[in-house]
């Protein structure tokens, strides 16, 4: 059971921690999503968790890009 549940959750946690500690989240988000994709398996709970983290990272990336654009426009004015 540990192999099927705990190990994937530990891997997800490690990937998410890597992302949150990253200095360059916009560029690193693609790498983290790829790592999370590799963790998906036939266990529906783990798959749902991975998909949720993937969506969160994608949303954060879009938000950061929007903020960056906003501040770039602000500086020009």
Order of alpha helices (4+ residues) and beta strands (2+ residues): alpha-alpha-alpha
